[in-house]
Each structure stands twice: as structure tokens, then as C-alpha cells.
């Protein structure tokens, strides 16, 4: 595998370890088997893309991996902790502490500054840091995604790419074990998409942040180090990317977006 | 932390917050103002009673029902001045007694005339009513004994016949074509127990009996007990005495009617209280309407912010956090409304007493009540929307368009 930061415990303790994950939905009389036994290990510091057509179960997998939902059966160890049978409130706490979400639609609070948006997860951590400390961490996170000069801007004053960076900063502020990005480029144009992927690649390379990227776009998946393909609720392929794309290099070749 | 989140959320939509609050403001202000008006009116009555003296007892001739025939007070001719003397002589604890006779007449002075009450009374009346003359003096025992044609005017009568602030002592007025010499003008007393105390002429009761009406009985006897606490006992003693004197056998109804001022006052205060409660109740309805307004806006808000709720849950908000956030938002709305409503209510009450000479007084417990009710409304009407928000599934909420 290429482009991974050196992590001493990587080999011994996977960040995510799922085994025989099954999820069945009951829609009226019909039982829909969204996941039919998925097993997957993600090592610390990995950048992994989960891809597949719609209906392949990748969204359901994302929801379970993101602790938004519980599997019907199977085991899910997150950072060594079994989270497959936790209560709703316990799951909320796990999400707060260990998972950073980046969504397709950014999901920023309107009429709220970038700083306040980024601070939000800290407001929900039980023994949250003090106000001044929260500010400092939010500034740090925004600087990390290259928005040091936009901290007091509100979402409607930011471009799509900038909004998504705010969302990434928000996901990073709690120092999560894993960054979960659900179609993060779905609402963005090509160049902005590459810019966002550049941010992810840099965070992964420089900070060793584990990233799980859900996408149905093959070319976006190729920015990751490993691609897992789902189909009909099962993993049909799982292999490293042979010719990994490097977003920073591609950006040089792409024309600037007209402002 | 929840409070911070809720306040920020409210601050994001100021127009809506303001409009929703308006419902509560109107409701609370209405309750406060109406209660203040009722309270003011009540205290006015109480003041009047204190002014009149709570130890006053009136005996009216006749009863509302006598032998099945319904009659008004004053319809019987069995009450006499001798009864008044007997009350004075035989009942311990009686302080002052004044027999009374009454007619309404057109009084004339020069080219002015005025239709008013001519109250025949005794020398004790100013003492019973603790009522002084403004100019001149009240008539004396000699005048009563000789049925003298002397008159003491109330200020309204004095004003109508002679002009404001005129000193009419020594002037002559005509009642039923008979000349009366004005010996005094009473000080202003205002409204007292349903009648304008200033709009009457006081003359010796004997004069009314002999010179104006040609009767031998009296219409009423006004008595004052030695102390306010003695009033009830004295009134009972008078009833027994009069029944004996009028030879009323047990089982037969009284041919007189005894009222203590306290009773009358109680009745009026009670009526006033009922009125206040009624008005406050009606105003309370507007509070509920305000509450429904809050619920409505909170429901809209929950739907509108479904994605926000989903996001908050995704980044670690528990159901309880979301529930509390929306509950705090609702309660904050109602409390801001309540607080401002109290301020507006105070303003209206103040304006009432200043420009409409209605002594509106805001009772402290009404403020506490209105504020508490506003908070309760917020919790009650905020709970359902908050619960709806808290029960959302984060996955569904995030997908909501």
C-alpha cells in the first residue's frame, strides 16, 4: 500500500473490524436484506474508499460504521470496542468521541459563522472543554483545512468547496478515530472535488487520519489507497489502488475556477 | 450548554422569534391589566368602606318579602322615631343613632333648580359617617325638635344651585315650595355604597315628616356600634328589640331589614372579585392561544430544521439534548413573552390610573402567576414538538429534503 503514514500499532489493532455484518430492513411485508454478511478490517491511518452502485448496501454499511444504526447481526469493533449492541445514547457518545462525519450536503448551520459551526461537536461532549479552549481548537481545525481567513464567514458567504472544508474542520475538531465522508464531492464541480480530495489526502498523509470515503464515482475512489466494492449487500472486491491519483498534482493541471 | 445552543438557535430567526413572542406578550399583558383593574376597583371599594366606617348598621323599614307580598325597603310604616330612641336607650354598645326619612324633590334657588335626594336625618349622622361640614355647621337638636326648615347641602347640590366653591350658608332654597335656610355645606364624600353622598340635601327628619311628607313613621334608622367587632352583635340585638316592639311572633317575618356596612361591603367586594376572575379567565384564554402559537411555530421549526437535528445527532447529540434544546427554545419564547407582557401590563395599568382615573394596581402575586403560567405554557406546548424532534431517526433526518 502506498501513501500511508507510519503507524506502529497499525498491524496489531485495526481501527474498524467488522465480522459477518447483516442488516435486514422490514418494509411492510417484505424483508430487505441490505447487508448479507460483510467482513472488513480498516487499519489505523488507512484511506479507504467504499464504492458500488446504488442499492449495493454501501450507505447502510456507512450508517452502521458511523454508529448511526445497529446491525441485525454480526460484530463491529470500533477502536477495539464492541459497538454493535450499544444503546442509542451510548452510540451518540461514540459518534461524538470517535467519528467525524462529512456529508454530501455539507449540513452546516445556516446563519452561523464557520467558527461556531466547527465548535458544535464540542458542545455535545460530556465534559466539554472551556469556551476559550473550544475557540482555539476550532481556529486550529479551520486553519488545517485552509480557511484561516474565513473563520467569521457564514455558510451563505462561502463557496461550496469552502463550506465542505468547514464541514471537514467540524469533523476533525474532536480528534476522531475515523473520518467518515459520505459522497463528499457529490455537490461539487470537478475542480472543487479535486480540491476537497487534496484536503483529505493531505490530512491522511500528514496527520495520519484514518479516512473512510463512500462514493459511487470510480475516479473519486481512486484518490484512496484501497477500494472496497459492494454489490447486493456483499463485498465483491477489496484491493489496493494500483495507480493512485494525487489530487495536488492534478490541481496544477486543471484550469482555475472562474470566480 | 443546552441553553447556549437554544439561545443561538432563537437568535438566528429574530423576526419569527419576535412574532411568536407577541402572542404571549398580548396574553400576559391582558391578564396583568385586567387583574390590576379589578384589584384597583376592589381596593377602591375597600377604601370607601373604611371611609364610611365598618361599624355602621342601617335599619330599613319594610322587607323584601312580607307575607308573600314582595315589597321594597321603606314600604312599611311600622318603623318610628320611638324605635330609634329605644335602640339608643336599651341596646348596650350602640354609639350613635339617627332616624331617617327620605324623598326626592326638585329644589330651587333663584333661577337655578336641581332634582335631588332630600334626606331627613338626625344630628348624629355626621358622627356616624365621620363627615364634617365644609362651611357652616350641621343642624342641632333644637332644629330636630322644632322641625325647623334648615338644610345642609352636599357639595354637588351646592355647586348646581350656587356655583362651584360658592358659600351658600345663609341663603334660602325652596323644597316643594317651602323655604329652607341653608346652615351648612358638607365636605365632599364622593360615592358611598351605591349613592352619591354629595348629591343630597340633609334636613331634620322631623321636618320631612311634618312639613314635606306628612307622615309619622321613619324610613330608616342608621346606627353605629361602639366598635367594628361589636357590629354583628349589635345588629342582632336591634333585630330582637324591633321584633318585640313591633309584636312580631316567632315564625313571622321581620317588617324591617337590617344591613351592616360590612355585609354590604363583602357583597360588593365579592361581586368585584368574581368580575376580576371572569375577566382574568377571558384574558387567560389569550394566553393559551399564545401557547398554541408557540407550539405551532415550534412544530414548523422542527420540520424545517430536520436536517439540522439529524446533523446534531450525528455529531453526538443525544435524544435528551435535542429534547432539551427545543424545550428550552419554547420556554424561552414564552418567558420573553411573559416578561415583556408583564412590562406592557404594568404600563397599561399605569396609563389606566393616570388617564382614566381608574386606580389600577398590579398585585405582586398576579405577576408571579402570569410569569409562572407563561413558563408552564411554554413547557406544555413546547413538549410535543420537542419530543417529535428528539424521536427523529438521525439517518432519516439527514436525508430529509
Interface residues (C-beta under 8 A of the other chain):
Chain A: X63 X66 X68 X69 X88 X89 X92 X93 X95 X96 X97 X101 X103 X105 X107 X109 X110 X111 X112 X116 X120 X121 X123 X124 X125 X128 X170 X174
Chain B: X1 X4 X5 X8 X12 X13 X307 X308 X310 X311 X312 X313 X314 X315 X316 X317 X318 X319 X320 X321 X394 X395 X398
